[in-house]
């Protein structure tokens, strides 16, 4: 997973948090997203505009880390 950027929607929950930790342990840049704002990225998967804005933010802020 080294060098990959992964978005985990629901990344602040118990399962999502474990997924984020595992991905990071495997070398990925794992970005947690949630509606609550407790994550690194605010994203509401039920709202197209929120998803678009979240992906744009992800690309701007995190893809540069690996590329």
N, CA, C and O atoms as a printed pandas DataFrame, in Angstrom:
     atom_number atom_name residue_name chain_id  residue_number  x_coord  y_coord  z_coord
0              1         N          UNK        A               1    0.819   -1.205    0.000
1              2        CA          UNK        A               1    0.000    0.000    0.000
2              3         C          UNK        A               1    0.860    1.266    0.000
3              4         O          UNK        A               1    0.335    2.374   -0.109
4              5         N          UNK        A               2    2.143    1.107    0.119
5              6        CA          UNK        A               2    3.014    2.270    0.166
6              7         C          UNK        A               2    2.811    3.145   -1.064
7              8         O          UNK        A               2    2.811    2.671   -2.200
8              9         N          UNK        A               3    2.638    4.432   -0.802
9             10        CA          UNK        A               3    2.481    5.388   -1.880
10            11         C          UNK        A               3    1.056    5.582   -2.360
11            12         O          UNK        A               3    0.818    6.392   -3.255
12            13         N          UNK        A               4    0.123    4.878   -1.802
13            14        CA          UNK        A               4   -1.283    5.025   -2.215
14            15         C          UNK        A               4   -2.019    5.944   -1.253
15            16         O          UNK        A               4   -1.752    5.957   -0.051
16            17         N          UNK        A               5   -2.948    6.709   -1.804
17            18        CA          UNK        A               5   -3.814    7.569   -1.000
18            19         C          UNK        A               5   -5.182    6.902   -0.956
19            20         O          UNK        A               5   -5.767    6.598   -1.996
20            21         N          UNK        A               6   -5.690    6.676    0.257
21            22        CA          UNK        A               6   -6.952    5.961    0.426
22            23         C          UNK        A               6   -7.911    6.811    1.242
23            24         O          UNK        A               6   -7.545    7.312    2.305
24            25         N          UNK        A               7   -9.124    6.978    0.761
25            26        CA          UNK        A               7  -10.177    7.700    1.472
26            27         C          UNK        A               7  -11.062    6.683    2.169
27            28         O          UNK        A               7  -11.591    5.774    1.529
28            29         N          UNK        A               8  -11.227    6.830    3.479
29            30        CA          UNK        A               8  -12.075    5.919    4.249
30            31         C          UNK        A               8  -13.274    6.717    4.751
31            32         O          UNK        A               8  -13.165    7.492    5.701
32            33         N          UNK        A               9  -14.408    6.518    4.105
33            34        CA          UNK        A               9  -15.648    7.184    4.526
34            35         C          UNK        A               9  -16.148    6.458    5.773
35            36         O          UNK        A               9  -16.243    5.231    5.790
36            37         N          UNK        A              10  -16.464    7.217    6.804
37            38        CA          UNK        A              10  -16.827    6.615    8.084
38            39         C          UNK        A              10  -15.588    6.266    8.889
39            40         O          UNK        A              10  -15.618    5.391    9.754
40            41         N          UNK        A              11  -14.505    6.958    8.594
41            42        CA          UNK        A              11  -13.217    6.650    9.200
42            43         C          UNK        A              11  -13.079    6.988   10.671
43            44         O          UNK        A              11  -12.035    6.714   11.262
44            45         N          UNK        A              12  -14.107    7.577   11.284
45            46        CA          UNK        A              12  -14.025    7.876   12.713
46            47         C          UNK        A              12  -14.765    6.847   13.559
47            48         O          UNK        A              12  -14.693    6.885   14.787
48            49         N          UNK        A              13  -15.466    5.939   12.917
49            50        CA          UNK        A              13  -16.165    4.888   13.654
50            51         C          UNK        A              13  -15.198    3.798   14.083
51            52         O          UNK        A              13  -14.007    3.854   13.773
52            53         N          UNK        A              14  -15.705    2.827   14.783
53            54        CA          UNK        A              14  -14.865    1.741   15.285
54            55         C          UNK        A              14  -14.231    0.966   14.129
55            56         O          UNK        A              14  -13.017    0.768   14.105
56            57         N          UNK        A              15  -15.039    0.533   13.185
57            58        CA          UNK        A              15  -14.517   -0.244   12.066
58            59         C          UNK        A              15  -13.693    0.644   11.141
59            60         O          UNK        A              15  -12.587    0.271   10.750
60            61         N          UNK        A              16  -14.218    1.809   10.789
61            62        CA          UNK        A              16  -13.486    2.723    9.913
62            63         C          UNK        A              16  -12.154    3.145   10.497
63            64         O          UNK        A              16  -11.160    3.247    9.779
64            65         N          UNK        A              17  -12.131    3.391   11.801
65            66        CA          UNK        A              17  -10.888    3.763   12.465
66            67         C          UNK        A              17   -9.853    2.644   12.394
67            68         O          UNK        A              17   -8.664    2.897   12.195
68            69         N          UNK        A              18  -10.315    1.414   12.557
69            70        CA          UNK        A              18   -9.408    0.266   12.456
70            71         C          UNK        A              18   -8.874    0.120   11.034
71            72         O          UNK        A              18   -7.710   -0.227   10.835
72            73         N          UNK        A              19   -9.726    0.386   10.051
73            74        CA          UNK        A              19   -9.293    0.331    8.652
74            75         C          UNK        A              19   -8.222    1.389    8.394
75            76         O          UNK        A              19   -7.204    1.105    7.764
76            77         N          UNK        A              20   -8.453    2.608    8.882
77            78        CA          UNK        A              20   -7.471    3.682    8.715
78            79         C          UNK        A              20   -6.136    3.281    9.340
79            80         O          UNK        A              20   -5.087    3.437    8.714
80            81         N          UNK        A              21   -6.168    2.770   10.556
81            82        CA          UNK        A              21   -4.934    2.362   11.238
82            83         C          UNK        A              21   -4.193    1.281   10.458
83            84         O          UNK        A              21   -2.972    1.342   10.314
84            85         N          UNK        A              22   -4.925    0.300    9.959
85            86        CA          UNK        A              22   -4.299   -0.795    9.210
86            87         C          UNK        A              22   -3.676   -0.300    7.913
87            88         O          UNK        A              22   -2.561   -0.687    7.564
88            89         N          UNK        A              23   -4.406    0.564    7.196
89            90        CA          UNK        A              23   -3.875    1.110    5.943
90            91         C          UNK        A              23   -2.600    1.910    6.196
91            92         O          UNK        A              23   -1.632    1.801    5.443
92            93         N          UNK        A              24   -2.605    2.705    7.246
93            94        CA          UNK        A              24   -1.409    3.481    7.588
94            95         C          UNK        A              24   -0.250    2.564    7.962
95            96         O          UNK        A              24    0.896    2.829    7.598
96            97         N          UNK        A              25   -0.540    1.495    8.682
97            98        CA          UNK        A              25    0.500    0.541    9.041
98            99         C          UNK        A              25    1.090   -0.128    7.801
99           100         O          UNK        A              25    2.255   -0.526    7.793
100          101         N          UNK        A              26    0.277   -0.245    6.762
101          102        CA          UNK        A              26    0.714   -0.846    5.499
102          103         C          UNK        A              26    1.414    0.172    4.595
103          104         O          UNK        A              26    1.851   -0.173    3.497
104          105         N          UNK        A              27    1.522    1.430    5.055
105          106        CA          UNK        A              27    2.258    2.437    4.302
106          107         C          UNK        A              27    1.424    3.389    3.468
107          108         O          UNK        A              27    1.975    4.239    2.768
108          109         N          UNK        A              28    0.118    3.265    3.526
109          110        CA          UNK        A              28   -0.754    4.153    2.753
110          111         C          UNK        A              28   -0.952    5.482    3.467
111          112         O          UNK        A              28   -0.788    5.580    4.684
112          113         N          UNK        A              29   -1.304    6.496    2.697
113          114        CA          UNK        A              29   -1.777    7.758    3.260
114          115         C          UNK        A              29   -3.290    7.571    3.369
115          116         O          UNK        A              29   -4.017    7.771    2.396
116          117         N          UNK        A              30   -3.757    7.188    4.554
117          118        CA          UNK        A              30   -5.176    6.923    4.766
118          119         C          UNK        A              30   -5.827    8.172    5.351
119          120         O          UNK        A              30   -5.398    8.682    6.386
120          121         N          UNK        A              31   -6.865    8.654    4.679
121          122        CA          UNK        A              31   -7.562    9.859    5.099
122          123         C          UNK        A              31   -8.964    9.469    5.552
123          124         O          UNK        A              31   -9.752    8.925    4.778
124          125         N          UNK        A              32   -9.264    9.755    6.821
125          126        CA          UNK        A              32  -10.582    9.465    7.364
126          127         C          UNK        A              32  -11.544   10.587    6.989
127          128         O          UNK        A              32  -11.189   11.765    7.048
128          129         N          UNK        A              33  -12.750   10.221    6.607
129          130        CA          UNK        A              33  -13.782   11.198    6.281
130          131         C          UNK        A              33  -15.039   10.881    7.091
131          132         O          UNK        A              33  -15.377    9.719    7.317
132          133         N          UNK        A              34  -15.718   11.940    7.520
133          134        CA          UNK        A              34  -16.980   11.741    8.238
134          135         C          UNK        A              34  -17.850   12.975    8.099
135          136         O          UNK        A              34  -17.372   14.062    7.776
136          137         N          UNK        A              35  -19.129   12.787    8.348
137          138        CA          UNK        A              35  -20.065   13.915    8.335
138          139         C          UNK        A              35  -19.860   14.814    9.537
139          140         O          UNK        A              35  -20.123   16.015    9.471
140          141         N          UNK        A              36  -19.390   14.238   10.637
141          142        CA          UNK        A              36  -19.327   14.960   11.906
142          143         C          UNK        A              36  -18.233   16.010   11.970
143          144         O          UNK        A              36  -18.301   16.926   12.789
144          145         N          UNK        A              37  -17.234   15.890   11.123
145          146        CA          UNK        A              37  -16.119   16.815   11.193
146          147         C          UNK        A              37  -15.040   16.361   12.157
147          148         O          UNK        A              37  -14.048   17.066   12.337
148          149         N          UNK        A              38  -15.206   15.199   12.785
149          150        CA          UNK        A              38  -14.183   14.669   13.695
150          151         C          UNK        A              38  -13.014   14.065   12.930
151          152         O          UNK        A              38  -11.965   13.780   13.508
152          153         N          UNK        A              39  -13.196   13.873   11.648
153          154        CA          UNK        A              39  -12.157   13.239   10.831
154          155         C          UNK        A              39  -11.284   14.286   10.168
155          156         O          UNK        A              39  -11.501   15.488   10.316
156          157         N          UNK        A              40  -10.306   13.810    9.445
157          158        CA          UNK        A              40   -9.433   14.706    8.715
158          159         C          UNK        A              40  -10.135   15.396    7.566
159          160         O          UNK        A              40   -9.659   16.418    7.071
160          161         N          UNK        A              41  -11.258   14.852    7.137
161          162        CA          UNK        A              41  -11.982   15.388    5.985
162          163         C          UNK        A              41  -13.477   15.314    6.261
163          164         O          UNK        A              41  -13.995   14.256    6.618
164          165         N          UNK        A              42  -14.162   16.423    6.099
165          166        CA          UNK        A              42  -15.616   16.434    6.277
166          167         C          UNK        A              42  -16.246   16.051    4.946
167          168         O          UNK        A              42  -15.990   16.684    3.922
168          169         N          UNK        A              43  -17.069   15.011    4.969
169          170        CA          UNK        A              43  -17.699   14.522    3.751
170          171         C          UNK        A              43  -19.000   13.825    4.113
171          172         O          UNK        A              43  -19.022   12.961    4.989
172          173         N          UNK        A              44  -20.075   14.196    3.447
173          174        CA          UNK        A              44  -21.358   13.528    3.623
174          175         C          UNK        A              44  -21.621   12.736    2.355
175          176         O          UNK        A              44  -21.953   13.316    1.320
176          177         N          UNK        A              45  -21.480   11.428    2.420
177          178        CA          UNK        A              45  -21.608   10.564    1.249
178          179         C          UNK        A              45  -23.006   10.601    0.636
179          180         O          UNK        A              45  -23.203   10.112   -0.476
180          181         N          UNK        A              46  -23.979   11.173    1.346
181          182        CA          UNK        A              46  -25.344   11.276    0.817
182          183         C          UNK        A              46  -25.538   12.514   -0.045
183          184         O          UNK        A              46  -26.589   12.682   -0.664
184          185         N          UNK        A              47  -24.540   13.372   -0.091
185          186        CA          UNK        A              47  -24.661   14.658   -0.776
186          187         C          UNK        A              47  -23.588   14.773   -1.868
187          188         O          UNK        A              47  -22.395   14.820   -1.568
188          189         N          UNK        A              48  -24.017   14.817   -3.129
189          190        CA          UNK        A              48  -23.081   14.854   -4.250
190          191         C          UNK        A              48  -22.103   16.022   -4.164
191          192         O          UNK        A              48  -20.916   15.859   -4.447
192          193         N          UNK        A              49  -22.589   17.186   -3.780
193          194        CA          UNK        A              49  -21.705   18.360   -3.683
194          195         C          UNK        A              49  -20.649   18.147   -2.604
195          196         O          UNK        A              49  -19.493   18.532   -2.781
196          197         N          UNK        A              50  -21.036   17.542   -1.498
197          198        CA          UNK        A              50  -20.093   17.271   -0.418
198          199         C          UNK        A              50  -19.036   16.261   -0.864
199          200         O          UNK        A              50  -17.858   16.406   -0.537
200          201         N          UNK        A              51  -19.452   15.251   -1.602
201          202        CA          UNK        A              51  -18.508   14.246   -2.103
202          203         C          UNK        A              51  -17.522   14.901   -3.073
203          204         O          UNK        A              51  -16.317   14.664   -2.988
204          205         N          UNK        A              52  -18.026   15.717   -3.985
205          206        CA          UNK        A              52  -17.155   16.404   -4.931
206          207         C          UNK        A              52  -16.154   17.308   -4.242
207          208         O          UNK        A              52  -14.971   17.311   -4.582
208          209         N          UNK        A              53  -16.630   18.077   -3.273
209          210        CA          UNK        A              53  -15.737   18.975   -2.532
210          211         C          UNK        A              53  -14.717   18.173   -1.720
211          212         O          UNK        A              53  -13.548   18.551   -1.638
212          213         N          UNK        A              54  -15.157   17.087   -1.134
213          214        CA          UNK        A              54  -14.250   16.255   -0.346
214          215         C          UNK        A              54  -13.153   15.639   -1.197
215          216         O          UNK        A              54  -11.992   15.606   -0.789
216          217         N          UNK        A              55  -13.510   15.156   -2.368
217          218        CA          UNK        A              55  -12.509   14.563   -3.261
218          219         C          UNK        A              55  -11.549   15.629   -3.762
219          220         O          UNK        A              55  -10.348   15.380   -3.870
220          221         N          UNK        A              56  -12.060   16.804   -4.065
221          222        CA          UNK        A              56  -11.177   17.905   -4.479
222          223         C          UNK        A              56  -10.179   18.235   -3.373
223          224         O          UNK        A              56   -8.991   18.420   -3.637
224          225         N          UNK        A              57  -10.661   18.309   -2.144
225          226        CA          UNK        A              57   -9.780   18.586   -1.015
226          227         C          UNK        A              57   -8.749   17.474   -0.852
227          228         O          UNK        A              57   -7.568   17.740   -0.631
228          229         N          UNK        A              58   -9.200   16.240   -0.960
229          230        CA          UNK        A              58   -8.292   15.102   -0.859
230          231         C          UNK        A              58   -7.174   15.207   -1.893
231          232         O          UNK        A              58   -6.000   15.038   -1.562
232          233         N          UNK        A              59   -7.530   15.482   -3.118
233          234        CA          UNK        A              59   -6.529   15.596   -4.178
234          235         C          UNK        A              59   -5.565   16.735   -3.930
235          236         O          UNK        A              59   -4.356   16.575   -4.096
236          237         N          UNK        A              60   -6.090   17.890   -3.530
237          238        CA          UNK        A              60   -5.251   19.060   -3.299
238          239         C          UNK        A              60   -4.295   18.873   -2.121
239          240         O          UNK        A              60   -3.132   19.271   -2.191
240          241         N          UNK        A              61   -4.785   18.273   -1.050
241          242        CA          UNK        A              61   -3.999   18.229    0.186
242          243         C          UNK        A              61   -3.182   16.955    0.365
243          244         O          UNK        A              61   -2.151   16.975    1.038
244          245         N          UNK        A              62   -3.619   15.859   -0.220
245          246        CA          UNK        A              62   -2.969   14.589    0.114
246          247         C          UNK        A              62   -2.253   13.913   -1.043
247          248         O          UNK        A              62   -1.288   13.182   -0.818
248          249         N          UNK        A              63   -2.687   14.131   -2.249
249          250        CA          UNK        A              63   -2.036   13.462   -3.364
250          251         C          UNK        A              63   -0.615   13.984   -3.541
251          252         O          UNK        A              63    0.269   13.236   -3.959
252          253         N          UNK        A              64   -0.388   15.244   -3.233
253          254        CA          UNK        A              64    0.956   15.804   -3.323
254          255         C          UNK        A              64    1.935   15.111   -2.382
255          256         O          UNK        A              64    3.140   15.124   -2.632
256          257         N          UNK        A              65    1.437   14.506   -1.301
257          258        CA          UNK        A              65    2.304   13.826   -0.340
258          259         C          UNK        A              65    3.021   12.638   -0.972
259          260         O          UNK        A              65    4.141   12.306   -0.584
260          261         N          UNK        A              66    2.380   12.004   -1.939
261          262        CA          UNK        A              66    2.957   10.809   -2.543
262          263         C          UNK        A              66    3.523   11.068   -3.927
263          264         O          UNK        A              66    4.416   10.350   -4.376
264          265         N          UNK        A              67    3.027   12.059   -4.589
265          266        CA          UNK        A              67    3.437   12.255   -5.969
266          267         C          UNK        A              67    4.328   13.413   -6.126
267          268         O          UNK        A              67    4.762   13.711   -7.239
